[in-house]
Each structure stands twice: as C-alpha cells, then as structure tokens.
Amino acid sequence: MNTIDYIITHSGGAHKDDFLACSLLLHYWPVAIHRRNPTDDELENPRVCVVDIGHRHEPEKMNFDHHQFSNTHPPTCALSLVLQHHDLYQDAKKFCDWLEPAEFFDCLGGRETARRLGAPSRVVNQLASPIDIALLKRFGQSKRLEPAAPIWQVMKIVGDELVEYVTSLRARLAYIKTHAELWPVTGDGRDFRVLFMPRTDPLPSEPSAGLERFIQSLDDHANVIGMIYPDRRGSGYGLSRYNDDQRLDFTRLLSCADVHFAHKRGFVAKTTAQDPQRLKELMQGATL
C-alpha cells in the first residue's frame, strides 16, 4: 500500500460523506487532515489524498471527488469512491443499510432522499442525531486536524469500526452458515422457523451479530420469525423476534422458572435453559 503524507478535504460546512471518507482513510493512513483547497501539485501527488474536492476522480493519484459527475450518474459520494478504492464497496452496500441513503442525501438532497425511501420529507430531519450534528459541526470548524485532536481520534475510531465491520461480517456469515440450525415452530395455524445459533468456543463477543443478515440471505427468510443465540452475559440463551415479528410475544414466558427476563414489549427474553428441546419449547410457547 502506498504512503500518504496527509489528507485534504474542503473547508466550511462538513457533510457525512466527507467525514466518513476521511475516517475510512485514517484507518489505513493515520495522518493529518487539511481542510482547504488543494493545489495543482497536490492533485498530481499520489502521496496526498484529496477527498470531496478538486473535481477529479483519479484513484491512482488518490483523488476522490464526485462533484464533476453528471446528473445522470448513479448517486455516488466521496465515501463511495474511497470504499471502491479499498474493494469494500460491494460488501458495504450489502451490509450497511445506511450507505445508500447517505449517497442519496449527499447527491440528491433530503427531499429526494425521503421520496426514494418512500418516507415523508420530515423524516430526514426527525432522524438527525445530535451526535452527527455535533461531530460534523466541530469537523467543519477545523482547519487542520492532527492525531492529537479529539475529533481526529473519534474519526479514527469510526474508520476502524467501519472497516472491521465490513471485512469481518462476511466471515461471520460463513461461520453462522456452518453452525446455525433452523427449527420449526407452529403459530396462527401456520408453520414457521426460528434460527438457533449454538454456543461455540470461543464465544464471539456479540453472539447475535450477523444473525439477521444471515436470515435475510435465506430463500425462506419470510418464514423465519425468531432467533435463539447464546447469552453473552450468562450461560443460557437469548430469545428474540426477527424483523420484530409480532407473532412472537416473550411476555408469555414470564411464568417460566428458567426465564429470568422478558421485555414488557415482548420482543426479547433471556433464559438459563441450555437444552435444545427446552429452548424449542420456550420458543413455541412464545408463538401466538
């Protein structure tokens, strides 16, 4: 991998795409970020990464701008281009539900983004997070970010987490495919399925990670209504709905001696049970 001396992105108001694109780059090259216009020499220098400015997309020269694309070009932001450069884009599109709306928002604006998502335009503002607002504001106010800066540190964490998530999820899905089982349950006069993930050694830090993505990949995913997975805080298992399927209500298990927690809204429960047959009985007992 080539060496990068520093990163340049535009000054002024910051957006999610340039923030995330720079964060991703920091995972590979933990260097300073300059927020200003690039010089011609910097655009020609492959040791300087220019992001979301410069009107040039030249990965071989580490230039990642999208503003020169025509209005008929598929919505593509600076983050899209950086992900493509690191061969992460296809997996990110598949595994990161937020990526496509981020591309829409940066290229098309809030109203068109809402339209494409089939939601009222006010939803875009209703889902705005104060975390996003604060970080983007502080990033936008910066002229140069060195590794000692708190915002730089946060960006590095975000970039590391993004790369780790995208690169590890495919392996996690293969692991689930090897170990998981689909169990039948009956409810509402129909036969359904629940996904069972047994306890393995070593136990993943998040035993439920990737389960919903795995179910989505199944041809029969519409008939899966729940999940059973190792409880990371105990020796038993967690029980939960898949896709918030209302045909499971775990409050029905509150009287069971081996169920020590069931959320009042019925979407999740915890049990000390370990025997597969007992787990099947509990899941069947929660089925409406």
N, C-alpha and C positions, 0 to 999 in steps of 0.2 A: 504494500500500500504506500502511495506517495506521501511525502511530508507536506504538511500545511503549516505556514507561518502564522496566519491569522485569518479571521473570517470578517467579511464586510457585508452588512445589510443596510437598508435605508434608514435614514433618520426620521424623526417625527413620530406620528402615531403608529403604534405596533399592532399587528394582527396575529391571529392564532397561527397562520401558516408560516410566517417568518420566524415567530418564536419557536415553534416546533421543529422547523427545518434546522435552525441553528442548534437547538437542543440535541437533535439527532446527530449533527456533525460533531458536537462536543464529545459524544461517546467515542468517536474514532480519533478525534484530534482535540484534546483539551487545551485550546489556545484562546487568546483574547478575541473579543468581538468588537469591531469598529462599526459605529452607526453613522455612516456618511456616504457620499457618492464615491464610487471607485474611479481611479484614474485609468487612462487607456493602458498604461503599462501594467496595472494590476489586473485588468481584464485579460491581458495576454499572459500573465504569470500563473502557471498551474500550481504554484505554491501559495496562492492567495485564493481563498474560496469566496465567491461573490454570490450572494443569495437575495432573491426577490428584488433585484435592481440591476440595471445595466442593459436590459433589452437583449440579452443573449443567453441562449441555452446551448452551452458547449461543455458537456461533462468532461471531455479530455482536458479542458482548461479550468475546470472546477467553477464554471459559471452556470448558475441555476436560476434564471428568471423566466417568467411565463407571460409577462405583460405584452410581449410582442406577438403572441399567438392571436389568430383571427377569432372573430366572434362565433365562427362555426366549429372551432376546435373543441373537443370534449373538455369539460371543466377540469382544469389542471392547475394546481397551485405550486408554490415553491417546495412545500413538503413532498408533494407527489414526485417532483423531479429528483429530490435527494433520495427518497425511498427507492426510486427506479435505479439510481446510480449504484445503490448498495444491494440490488437484487432482493429488495424487501417488499416491493410494491404489491405484487400479486397476493402474497400472504397477508399483507396489511389490509388490502381491500376485502379479503375474505374474512379476516378475524377481527378487524377493528370497525365496528358499526359506525363510529363517529367520523371516519375518514371521508366518506362520500359527502355527508352534509358539510364538512369543513371545506371541501373543494367547491361545492355549490355556493356556500356563503361567500367565499373569497372571490369567486369569479362572477357570480350572478346576483349577489345581494340577498338580504334577508327575506324580502317578499317572494322572490322566485324560489328561494330555497324552501320556504314553507309550502309553496304551491307544489313543488316536486315531491315533497314528503307527504302531501295530502293533509296538511295541517293549516289552521288559521295563522295568519301572519304574526299575530301577537304571541304565538307560542315561542318564536325565536327569542324574544326578549324575556319571556317568562322562564325560559330555561337557562338564561345567562347566570353564571356563577360569580359570586363576589371574589372567588379565588382567581378566576380568569381575569376579571376586571382589574384587580389589584396587581397581579403579576404583569399583565400587558401594560398597565399604566407606568409602573416602575421601569420596565424594559424600555418603553417609549421615551422616558425621560433621560435615559442614559446615553452618553456619547461614546463611551468605551467601557467595556466590561472585562476586567481581569479575573483570573481564577479565585482571587480572594473575595470578590464581591458576592454578597448573599444571593442576588438574582442569578448570577453565573452558576453558583452552587446548585440552586434549585433546577436550573435548566439542565445541568449535567445529570442530576438525578432523573429528571423526566426522560432525557435521551437514553440513559442506561436502561430504565424500566421499559421503554418502548421497544428497544432492540431485543431485550431479554424476553419480553412477552411474545413478540412476533417470531423470533427464532426458536423459542422453546415450545410453542404451542403445537406445532406440527409433530414434534417428538412425543409430546404429551398425548395427542390424539392417537398416535400409533400404540402407545402404552395402554391407553384405555381400550382400544380395539382388541388387544391381546388378552386383557384381564376381565373386562366387564361382561355381564350377562343381562339378558332381557327376560324378565319374569312376567307371567300373565296375571292379571287381576280382572275381576268382573265388577261392573257397576253400571247402573242405569240400563240394565238389560243388554249390555254390550261387553265384548272382551277388549281389554286394554293391555298396555305393557308398562312396566316400570324398569328403569335401568338400575342394576345393582353393581356397585364397584367394591370389590372385596378389600379388606385390609392387606396391604403388601408391606414388605420390608426391603428397603427403608420406606417409611410412610412419607409421601410428599407433604411439604409444609402447608399446602392447601389441597386437601384430598378431593374437594369437589371441583377443582379447577379443570376446565375443559369439558366437563360433562355435558353442558348444554350445547356447546359447539359440536360435540360428537353426535348427540341426538339429532341435531339439525342435518347432519350428513347422512342419516339413515333414510332409506327409501320409505320406511314405515314410520317416520317420525311423527306423523299426525296421530298415531295411535298410542304414543308414549305420553303418559300423564304425570309421572313422578320419578324421583331419584332416591337411591339409598347409597350412602357413602360413609366412610369412616369418620368418626367424630375426632377432630384433631385435639380436642380438649379432654378426651376420655377414651375409654376402651370400647365404647359402644359405637352407635351409628347415628348419623343424621338422616332425617326423612324430609323431603321437600317436594313441592309441586314442580313440575316442568312447565315453563311458559305460563305460570300462575293458573294452571288448570283448576277450575272451580269444582271439578268432580272429586277432588281430594280435600278433606277437611280434617286436619290433625287434632282439632279440639275434641273430636270423637274418641281420642285415645287418652284423655285426661284421667280417666279412672283406672288406667292400666298401671300396675305397680312398677313395671320396668320402663315407663315413660316419665322422665323427670322434668321435661319441659315441652310445652306446646304453645306456640304463639296464639294469642287471643284471636288473631285474624285467620288462623287456621292454615297458614301456608308452610310452616316448618315445625319440626318436632325433633327431640333428642331422646334416644333410648339407650339403656345399658345392655339391651339384648345383643347377642352376638351370633346366635344360632340362625342359620338361613331360614329354617322353617318358621321360627318365631318372627323374623323380620317380614316374611311373606304374610303372616297372619296380621301383623300390625298394619302393613300397607293395605291389605284387603279390608281391615276394619275401618280405615280412614276413607275408603272409597264410597261415594254416595250412590 
